[in-house]
Amino acid sequence: LKSYNKRDMLNHLYLLLRDINNIFLKNRGIRDRSRLFWTHLRIKATQAALRIFGVTKQREHIFGMEIHFPEYGGFAHLWREIFIMEGYYFKAGTEAPHIIDVGSNIGMSICFFKYLYSESSIVGFEPDPETFKWLTRNVKVNGFKNVTLHNVAAGLTNGTVRFYKSPTEAASGMNSTKSNMIHGGEPV
């Protein structure tokens, strides 16, 4: 069993209180706040249990969607950033907006957009080949319509750029075109 120290527990409790504040006080985005709250508690409890018992899980179900990922902590981080903090929320003028998602990672953003606007059309870009496999799988397993994926980086000019990714965290989102930004980063 892996131990949780007091600082970790207090940090998780603080974040949970902030998350509850975001769930119930923001008046936008996700419609069913109680469902969001219970899903969040389940994800937090699962994350803690996996850490304590030292086991892994690479699939989760949220709002009728099946999400596959290389590591549960990374999934939980994306869940919180996108669904709880609503970092990608926008109010569209139509039920079928056209969305360009640059840096789609494993597809949590696409899941969020499809949850908000099921009729949306989405073009996703993800340069990391390994992460792109997770992204493609998540779009396919959920049967998302009107989603086009590109395994390239998006930029101002055509060409090739060296892209560095973390050697220890698959699909972490902590990638860069600058080698000094990723400790021990491997070029892709």
C-alpha positions in Angstrom: 0.0 0.0 0.0 1.2 3.5 -0.8 0.8 6.0 1.9 -0.9 9.3 1.7 0.8 12.0 3.8 -1.0 14.7 5.7 -0.1 17.4 3.2 -1.4 15.4 0.2 -4.7 14.8 2.1 -5.1 18.5 3.0 -4.3 19.5 -0.6 -6.9 17.1 -2.0 -9.5 18.3 0.5 -8.8 22.0 -0.4 -9.1 21.2 -4.2 -12.3 19.2 -3.5 -13.8 22.3 -1.7 -12.8 24.5 -4.6 -14.3 22.0 -7.1 -17.6 21.9 -5.2 -17.6 25.7 -5.3 -17.1 25.6 -9.1 -19.8 22.9 -9.6 -22.6 24.7 -7.7 -21.8 28.4 -8.0 -21.0 28.7 -11.7 -24.1 29.2 -13.8 -23.0 27.8 -17.1 -21.8 24.8 -19.0 -22.9 21.4 -17.5 -26.6 21.3 -16.9 -26.9 18.6 -14.3 -24.9 19.9 -11.3 -25.7 17.0 -9.0 -24.7 14.4 -11.6 -21.4 16.3 -12.1 -20.8 16.4 -8.3 -21.4 12.7 -7.8 -19.2 11.8 -10.9 -16.5 14.0 -9.5 -16.6 12.4 -6.1 -16.4 9.0 -7.8 -13.4 10.0 -9.8 -11.6 11.5 -6.8 -12.3 8.4 -4.7 -11.1 6.1 -7.5 -8.0 8.2 -8.0 -7.2 7.9 -4.2 -7.9 4.2 -4.1 -5.7 3.5 -7.2 -2.9 5.4 -5.6 -3.2 3.8 -2.2 -3.4 0.2 -3.6 -0.9 0.8 -6.3 -3.1 -0.5 -9.1 -3.9 1.0 -12.5 -7.1 1.7 -14.5 -7.2 2.8 -18.1 -10.9 3.3 -18.7 -13.6 5.4 -17.1 -17.3 6.2 -17.9 -18.6 9.8 -17.6 -22.0 11.1 -18.8 -22.6 8.1 -21.0 -19.1 8.3 -22.6 -16.3 5.8 -22.3 -12.9 7.4 -21.9 -9.6 5.4 -22.5 -6.3 6.8 -21.2 -2.8 5.7 -20.4 -2.8 6.8 -16.7 -5.7 7.6 -14.3 -4.0 10.7 -12.7 -3.7 12.3 -16.1 -7.4 11.5 -16.9 -8.5 12.9 -13.5 -6.5 16.1 -14.2 -8.1 16.6 -17.6 -11.5 15.8 -16.1 -11.1 18.5 -13.5 -9.6 21.1 -15.8 -12.3 20.6 -18.5 -15.5 19.5 -16.8 -15.1 21.0 -13.3 -13.2 24.2 -13.9 -14.9 24.5 -17.3 -11.7 25.8 -18.8 -12.9 25.1 -22.4 -16.5 26.4 -21.9 -18.0 28.8 -24.4 -21.5 29.8 -25.2 -22.3 29.1 -28.8 -24.9 30.9 -30.8 -26.1 27.6 -32.3 -26.6 24.0 -31.2 -24.2 22.9 -34.0 -21.1 25.1 -33.7 -17.9 24.5 -35.7 -15.1 23.9 -33.3 -11.3 23.7 -33.9 -9.5 21.9 -31.0 -5.8 22.5 -31.2 -4.0 20.1 -28.9 -6.8 17.5 -28.5 -4.7 15.2 -26.3 -6.7 12.1 -25.6 -10.0 13.8 -26.5 -11.4 15.0 -23.2 -12.0 18.4 -24.8 -13.9 16.7 -27.6 -16.0 14.8 -25.1 -16.8 18.0 -23.3 -17.7 19.8 -26.6 -19.9 16.9 -27.7 -21.6 16.9 -24.2 -22.4 20.6 -24.5 -23.2 20.6 -28.3 -23.9 17.1 -29.5 -24.5 18.4 -33.1 -21.2 20.3 -33.2 -18.6 19.6 -35.9 -15.1 19.4 -34.5 -11.6 19.4 -36.1 -9.0 18.1 -33.7 -5.2 18.4 -33.9 -2.8 16.3 -31.8 0.8 16.0 -32.9 2.0 13.2 -30.6 1.5 9.9 -32.4 1.0 7.9 -29.1 -1.5 10.4 -27.7 -3.2 10.5 -31.1 -3.9 6.8 -30.8 -5.8 7.4 -27.5 -7.6 10.3 -29.1 -8.7 8.2 -32.1 -9.9 5.4 -29.8 -12.0 7.7 -27.7 -13.7 9.4 -30.7 -14.4 6.0 -32.2 -15.6 4.1 -29.1 -18.1 6.9 -28.4 -19.3 7.0 -32.0 -18.9 10.8 -32.3 -20.2 12.1 -35.6 -18.7 15.1 -37.4 -15.3 14.8 -35.8 -12.2 15.0 -38.0 -8.8 14.3 -36.5 -5.3 15.3 -37.7 -2.1 13.8 -36.3 -0.1 17.1 -36.8 0.7 20.3 -34.9 -1.1 23.4 -35.8 1.0 26.5 -36.5 1.3 29.7 -38.5 3.5 28.2 -41.2 3.8 24.9 -43.1 6.9 22.8 -42.2 8.4 20.6 -39.7 9.2 21.3 -36.1 10.9 19.3 -33.4 8.5 18.4 -30.7 9.6 17.2 -27.2 7.4 15.1 -25.0 7.8 13.8 -21.4 9.7 10.5 -21.2 7.8 9.5 -18.1 4.2 10.6 -18.7 2.2 9.4 -21.7 -0.3 11.8 -23.1 0.5 14.3 -20.3 -0.1 17.5 -22.3 3.2 18.7 -21.0 4.9 18.8 -24.4 6.8 21.6 -26.0 8.7 22.7 -29.1 11.5 23.9 -26.6 13.8 21.1 -25.3 14.5 23.0 -22.1 10.8 23.0 -21.1 10.7 19.2 -20.8 13.2 17.6 -18.4 14.7 14.7 -20.3 12.3 15.4 -23.1 12.5 13.1 -26.1 12.1 14.5 -29.6 9.1 13.3 -31.7 
